[in-house]
Amino acid sequence: MRWKDEGIIIAAKKYGDKNLILSLFTKNHGKRRGLIKLTNNSNYKFQISNLLHAEWSAKLPENLGFLKCELIESPFHHFFQDRLKSITIVSFSSILEKVLPESEPCAVLYDNFRYFIDVIKHNNQSWQSHYLNLELLLLTQLGFKLDLSKCAVTGVKENLQFISPKTGRAVSKKAGDYADKLLPFPQMLHDVYNNNLQNSYSFQEFQLGLKVTGYFLNKYLFLQLNMKFPELRNLMLSL
């Protein structure tokens, strides 16, 4: 079996002295792994976030397979000196590596991840909004879409200030009688959910959004898979 595709490196693990096991998030084949041989000048190709032309081959689809890769773009040098951006890219790559099912195409998420790398690479001030959008999209693509469009209790669309940790649905201020048991609904997350990704917000507002999406990523994905929530993702809350 053989296929060709483009893909983003989301993990690389050394295998012996002269090989790597690469994990790629590909446009048309989802998450795929393959063995690739290292050469003296090839290490730079295999950084997290690098975009590759990949050719995968194996006798059977379920085999690990072998990869031949050509570098399309290496964006990491655009943001490696920014600690938050670097951690964000590596953290989301780690999340994808852990929770994406093998070999299931997810072109919408792939296109958004590639676009996010372009946004962060060009120092777009709205990159944090685009990142929250990525995490919401990941939940949606894996079957756990949050419903933040209206109050789960009253149906109103105004003054949505809370989110139910049980249902992932919005709750209005008027209906939030048990506010201490609800998650906050930050304005930044409200805007992102409604496809307004251009506004600027404080870092504290971004962290509030991260706490909400992180809660549901952990609840719906990591706990279900019996995995520990990534430390790098937690680090984004403590910078």
Phi, psi and chi 1 to 4 in degrees:
 res  aa     phi    psi   chi1   chi2   chi3   chi4
   1 MET       -  142.9 -177.8 -179.5 -179.4      -
   2 ARG  -149.4  140.8 -173.7 -176.8  -57.3  -90.5
   3 TRP  -147.3  159.6   52.5 -103.3      -      -
   4 LYS  -124.1  143.4  -65.0 -178.8  179.9 -179.9
   5 ASP  -163.6  172.2 -155.8  -11.1      -      -
   6 GLU  -103.3  150.4   68.3  173.7   49.6      -
   7 GLY  -157.1  159.1      -      -      -      -
   8 ILE  -106.7  131.5  -59.8  166.5      -      -
   9 ILE   -70.2  123.0  -62.3  176.6      -      -
  10 ILE  -113.3  -10.4   55.5  174.5      -      -
  11 ALA  -164.8  148.7      -      -      -      -
  12 ALA  -144.9  125.1      -      -      -      -
  13 LYS  -128.2  128.7 -177.8  179.1 -179.6 -178.9
  14 LYS   -66.7  139.0 -159.9  164.8 -175.9 -177.8
  15 TYR  -132.3   98.4 -173.3   77.6      -      -
  16 GLY    74.3 -162.0      -      -      -      -
  17 ASP   -86.6  -24.9  -67.8  -29.2      -      -
  18 LYS  -127.5   17.4  -62.1 -177.9  178.7 -179.7
  19 ASN  -137.1  155.4  -59.6  -71.8      -      -
  20 LEU  -126.7  147.5  -77.9  178.0      -      -
  21 ILE   -99.9  111.1  -64.8  176.3      -      -
  22 LEU   -93.9  140.0  -81.1 -171.3      -      -
  23 SER  -112.3  120.1 -174.7      -      -      -
  24 LEU  -113.4  141.1  -59.7  178.6      -      -
  25 PHE   -99.4  105.9 -177.6   26.2      -      -
  26 THR   -99.5  159.5   67.2      -      -      -
  27 LYS   -68.1  -41.9 -176.7  175.4 -179.8   64.2
  28 ASN  -114.1   -8.6  -60.3  -53.4      -      -
  29 HIS  -123.1   10.0  -63.6   82.6      -      -
  30 GLY    68.1 -148.9      -      -      -      -
  31 LYS   -83.0  125.0 -177.1 -176.9   73.4  174.7
  32 ARG  -137.1  146.7  -61.9  -60.3  -63.4 -100.1
  33 ARG  -114.1  154.0  -65.1 -175.7  179.1   93.0
  34 GLY  -163.7  157.4      -      -      -      -
  35 LEU   -92.4  134.5 -168.7   69.4      -      -
  36 ILE  -135.0  141.2 -168.8  162.5      -      -
  37 LYS   -85.2  137.3  -68.3 -175.5  177.8 -179.5
  38 LEU   -86.8  145.2  -69.6  170.9      -      -
  39 THR  -120.1  174.8   60.5      -      -      -
  40 ASN   -61.5  -30.3  -69.8  -24.3      -      -
  41 ASN  -117.3   23.5   61.6  -11.3      -      -
  42 SER  -104.0   -7.9   65.8      -      -      -
  43 ASN   -58.1  -36.1  -76.4  -14.2      -      -
  44 TYR   -64.2  -21.1   75.2   96.2      -      -
  45 LYS   -69.8  -23.1  -70.8 -175.7 -179.7  179.6
  46 PHE  -111.9   38.5  -54.9  124.5      -      -
  47 GLN   -84.6  148.9  -65.6  174.7  -38.0      -
  48 ILE   -54.7  135.1  -59.2  -62.3      -      -
  49 SER    89.7   -9.2   78.3      -      -      -
  50 ASN   -63.9  142.0  -82.8    8.6      -      -
  51 LEU  -100.8  129.2 -179.5   66.1      -      -
  52 LEU  -128.3  151.4  -53.8  173.4      -      -
  53 HIS   -85.4  125.3  -79.2  -55.0      -      -
  54 ALA  -124.5  139.2      -      -      -      -
  55 GLU  -120.1  120.6 -179.6  179.3  -20.8      -
  56 TRP  -112.0  137.8 -177.0   94.1      -      -
  57 SER  -143.7  144.2   60.0      -      -      -
  58 ALA  -163.9  161.6      -      -      -      -
  59 LYS   -69.0  -38.4  -70.3 -176.5  177.3 -179.8
  60 LEU  -129.2  149.2  -62.4  171.3      -      -
  61 PRO   -58.7  -31.2  -21.9   31.7      -      -
  62 GLU   -83.0   -6.3   59.2  -91.5   22.7      -
  63 ASN   -71.1  159.7  -69.2  158.5      -      -
  64 LEU   -60.3  -45.6  175.2   63.0      -      -
  65 GLY    83.5  169.2      -      -      -      -
  66 PHE  -117.2  145.5  -66.3   91.7      -      -
  67 LEU  -116.4  141.1  -80.0  167.6      -      -
  68 LYS  -119.7  129.7  -65.9  179.8 -179.9  178.8
  69 CYS  -131.1  143.7  -62.7      -      -      -
  70 GLU  -122.7  131.9  -67.3  -67.4  -26.9      -
  71 LEU   -72.3  127.8 -179.3   65.9      -      -
  72 ILE   -93.4  -48.0  -60.1  173.7      -      -
  73 GLU  -157.2  141.9 -177.3 -177.2   12.7      -
  74 SER  -120.1   94.4 -179.0      -      -      -
  75 PRO   -84.4   -8.3   31.3  -34.8      -      -
  76 PHE   -61.8  -30.7 -157.4   72.7      -      -
  77 HIS   -66.8  -15.9   68.1  -82.6      -      -
  78 HIS   -71.5  -25.1  -72.0  -76.6      -      -
  79 PHE  -136.5    8.1   44.7   79.4      -      -
  80 PHE   -66.6  -20.9   78.7   96.4      -      -
  81 GLN   -83.7   -8.3  -69.3 -176.7  -38.9      -
  82 ASP   -98.7  108.5 -172.7  -47.9      -      -
  83 ARG   -61.7  -43.2 -170.3  168.1 -177.5 -124.8
  84 LEU   -63.7  -45.2  177.2   59.5      -      -
  85 LYS   -64.4  -42.3  -69.8  179.6  179.1  178.9
  86 SER   -61.4  -45.9  -59.8      -      -      -
  87 ILE   -64.1  -38.5  -71.2  172.3      -      -
  88 THR   -61.2  -47.9  -60.2      -      -      -
  89 ILE   -62.2  -48.6  -71.6  -75.2      -      -
  90 VAL   -67.1  -38.6  176.1      -      -      -
  91 SER   -63.2  -48.5  170.4      -      -      -
  92 PHE   -66.4  -35.6 -168.1   68.9      -      -
  93 SER   -60.9  -42.4  -63.3      -      -      -
  94 SER   -63.5  -40.3  173.1      -      -      -
  95 ILE   -61.5  -46.5  -70.2  171.4      -      -
  96 LEU   -60.5  -43.2  -66.3  178.9      -      -
  97 GLU   -58.9  -37.1  162.6   66.8    8.5      -
  98 LYS   -83.2  -35.6  -71.8  176.9  169.8   61.0
  99 VAL  -107.9  -19.4  -54.5      -      -      -
 100 LEU   -71.2  135.5  -75.6 -178.4      -      -
 101 PRO   -68.4  149.7   23.3  -31.5      -      -
 102 GLU   -70.8  133.9 -163.0   80.5   19.4      -
 103 SER    67.5   17.9  -53.8      -      -      -
 104 GLU  -104.0  114.3  -69.7 -168.5   16.0      -
 105 PRO   -57.5  141.1  -23.9   34.3      -      -
 106 CYS  -146.5   65.2 -161.1      -      -      -
 107 ALA   -62.8  -35.9      -      -      -      -
 108 VAL   -63.4  -46.3  173.2      -      -      -
 109 LEU   -65.9  -40.4 -177.5   61.8      -      -
 110 TYR   -59.3  -48.2  174.5   85.6      -      -
 111 ASP   -61.8  -38.4  -72.7  -18.4      -      -
 112 ASN   -70.9  -35.8  -84.5  -93.9      -      -
 113 PHE   -67.4  -42.9 -173.7   31.9      -      -
 114 ARG   -63.6  -41.1 -175.0  171.1  174.0 -176.3
 115 TYR   -64.2  -40.0  180.0   70.9      -      -
 116 PHE   -60.7  -40.5  171.8   72.3      -      -
 117 ILE   -61.1  -39.1  -68.3  173.7      -      -
 118 ASP   -64.8  -41.6  -76.5  -22.1      -      -
 119 VAL   -61.1  -48.1  167.3      -      -      -
 120 ILE   -71.1  -32.4 -157.1  171.7      -      -
 121 LYS   -65.1  -37.4  179.6  180.0   70.1  176.9
 122 HIS   -91.9   13.2  -68.5  107.2      -      -
 123 ASN    59.5   35.3 -156.8   27.1      -      -
 124 ASN   -65.3  129.7 -170.6  -49.5      -      -
 125 GLN   -67.7  -16.1  -65.0  -57.5  -52.1      -
 126 SER   -94.7   17.2   64.3      -      -      -
 127 TRP   -61.8  -31.1   74.1  -94.5      -      -
 128 GLN   -67.3  -37.6  -65.2  173.6   -6.5      -
 129 SER   -63.4  -41.8  -66.4      -      -      -
 130 HIS   -63.6  -32.5  -75.4  -84.9      -      -
 131 TYR   -69.6  -45.3 -178.7   71.6      -      -
 132 LEU   -58.7  -37.8  -71.5  179.3      -      -
 133 ASN   -61.5  -38.4 -174.8   58.9      -      -
 134 LEU   -60.7  -44.9  -99.7 -173.2      -      -
 135 GLU   -67.9  -38.4  -67.8 -161.6  -20.8      -
 136 LEU   -62.3  -41.3  -71.3  175.8      -      -
 137 LEU   -66.5  -39.5 -178.1   59.9      -      -
 138 LEU   -58.3  -46.7  175.3   60.1      -      -
 139 LEU   -58.9  -44.4  -73.2  165.4      -      -
 140 THR   -63.1  -46.1  -62.3      -      -      -
 141 GLN   -65.3  -26.8  -66.7  -69.9  -62.5      -
 142 LEU   -96.7    9.9  -65.1 -177.6      -      -
 143 GLY    95.6   17.2      -      -      -      -
 144 PHE  -128.4   50.6  -58.2  103.4      -      -
 145 LYS   -64.3  130.4  179.9 -179.0  173.4   77.4
 146 LEU   -80.1  142.5  -56.0 -175.0      -      -
 147 ASP  -107.2   95.6 -176.8   -0.6      -      -
 148 LEU  -110.9   21.3  -52.1  178.5      -      -
 149 SER   -85.1  -26.6   60.3      -      -      -
 150 LYS  -158.0  165.2   59.3 -175.6  178.0 -178.8
 151 CYS   -69.1  129.7  177.5      -      -      -
 152 ALA   -67.2  -21.5      -      -      -      -
 153 VAL   -93.3  -48.7  180.0      -      -      -
 154 THR  -106.2  -18.9   65.4      -      -      -
 155 GLY    84.0   -2.1      -      -      -      -
 156 VAL   -74.3  157.0  -58.8      -      -      -
 157 LYS  -109.4    1.6  -62.5 -177.7  178.0 -178.4
 158 GLU  -104.4  156.8  -64.1   78.5   26.9      -
 159 ASN    54.0   42.7  -65.1  -42.9      -      -
 160 LEU   -80.2  110.1  -57.5  177.5      -      -
 161 GLN  -120.9   -6.9  -66.0 -162.4    6.1      -
 162 PHE  -137.1  165.4  -53.5  101.5      -      -
 163 ILE  -133.6  133.5  -59.3  172.4      -      -
 164 SER   -73.5  123.9  168.1      -      -      -
 165 PRO   -70.0  -17.0   24.7  -32.8      -      -
 166 LYS   -82.8  -41.4  -69.1 -175.6  177.8 -179.8
 167 THR  -109.8  -17.0   66.1      -      -      -
 168 GLY    70.9   27.1      -      -      -      -
 169 ARG  -113.8  152.1  -60.7 -177.7   66.5 -172.6
 170 ALA   -73.5  154.4      -      -      -      -
 171 VAL  -135.8  133.8  178.9      -      -      -
 172 SER   -78.0  163.9   67.6      -      -      -
 173 LYS   -59.1  -40.8 -179.2  178.3 -179.6 -179.6
 174 LYS   -65.7  -33.7 -172.2  174.0 -178.3  179.6
 175 ALA   -91.5   -2.4      -      -      -      -
 176 GLY   -85.0   59.0      -      -      -      -
 177 ASP   -65.9  -25.5  -65.3  -26.0      -      -
 178 TYR  -114.6   53.6  -57.2   96.4      -      -
 179 ALA   -57.9  -31.8      -      -      -      -
 180 ASP   -68.1  -16.0   58.2  -35.9      -      -
 181 LYS  -101.8    2.3  -63.8 -178.2  179.8  179.9
 182 LEU  -108.5  158.6  -59.6  172.3      -      -
 183 LEU   -86.5  148.8  -61.3  171.4      -      -
 184 PRO   -69.7  154.9   27.3  -35.1      -      -
 185 PHE  -116.4   89.0 -171.0    3.8      -      -
 186 PRO   -63.1  148.7  -15.7   28.3      -      -
 187 GLN   -58.8  -37.0 -177.6   63.1   43.5      -
 188 MET   -60.7  -44.0 -176.9  177.4 -173.5      -
 189 LEU   -67.9  -36.7 -168.3   59.9      -      -
 190 HIS   -59.5  -46.0  176.8  -83.5      -      -
 191 ASP   -66.6  -42.3  -70.4  -12.3      -      -
 192 VAL   -61.8  -44.1  168.7      -      -      -
 193 TYR   -59.5  -32.1 -177.2   83.3      -      -
 194 ASN   -96.0   21.7  -70.5  -74.7      -      -
 195 ASN    64.2   25.9  -63.9  -46.4      -      -
 196 ASN  -101.8   97.1 -177.2   -3.8      -      -
 197 LEU  -108.1    9.3  -54.6  178.9      -      -
 198 GLN  -100.7  -14.7  -58.8  -53.4  -44.4      -
 199 ASN   -72.1  157.0  -69.1  -18.3      -      -
 200 SER  -102.4  144.0  -63.2      -      -      -
 201 TYR  -137.8  164.3  -56.2   88.8      -      -
 202 SER   -72.2  159.4   68.2      -      -      -
 203 PHE   -63.4  -33.3 -176.9   59.2      -      -
 204 GLN   -63.6  -37.9  -70.5   71.8   25.0      -
 205 GLU   -65.7  -40.1 -175.8   78.8    2.1      -
 206 PHE   -60.7  -43.7  178.2   46.8      -      -
 207 GLN   -65.4  -35.5  -72.6 -176.2  -46.6      -
 208 LEU   -61.0  -42.8  -75.6  175.1      -      -
 209 GLY   -62.8  -41.0      -      -      -      -
 210 LEU   -62.2  -37.9  -71.8  173.6      -      -
 211 LYS   -63.1  -39.6  -72.6  178.4 -178.8  178.3
 212 VAL   -69.0  -53.1  173.4      -      -      -
 213 THR   -64.6  -35.9   54.3      -      -      -
 214 GLY   -63.0  -38.4      -      -      -      -
 215 TYR   -57.7  -45.9  174.1   86.1      -      -
 216 PHE   -77.8  -31.1  -70.3  106.5      -      -
 217 LEU   -60.9  -43.3  -73.0  171.4      -      -
 218 ASN   -67.4  -45.4 -170.0   46.1      -      -
 219 LYS   -64.8  -49.2  175.4 -178.3  177.6  177.9
 220 TYR   -88.2  -24.3  -70.7  137.1      -      -
 221 LEU  -113.8  -62.0  -59.1  178.6      -      -
 222 PHE   -69.5  -43.5  -74.8   90.8      -      -
 223 LEU   -65.7  -36.8  -70.6  179.1      -      -
 224 GLN   -66.1  -32.4  -62.1  -61.6  -41.6      -
 225 LEU   -90.9    2.4  -66.2  168.2      -      -
 226 ASN    58.2   44.2 -162.3   27.3      -      -
 227 MET  -118.6  152.2  -68.8 -178.9  178.3      -
 228 LYS   -78.2  138.7 -173.9  178.4  179.1 -178.2
 229 PHE   -64.7  136.2 -163.0   61.7      -      -
 230 PRO   -60.1  134.0  -23.1   33.4      -      -
 231 GLU   -64.0  -35.1  -72.1  -62.6  -31.7      -
 232 LEU   -62.6  -37.7  -88.9  178.3      -      -
 233 ARG   -66.0  -39.7  176.3   55.9  171.3   73.9
 234 ASN   -64.8  -32.5  -73.9  -31.9      -      -
 235 LEU   -63.1  -28.2 -174.5   59.8      -      -
 236 MET   -63.5  -20.2  -67.7  171.5   67.2      -
 237 LEU   -88.9   -8.4  -62.4  173.3      -      -
 238 SER  -116.2    2.6   59.8      -      -      -
 239 LEU   -73.1      -  -68.5  176.1      -      -
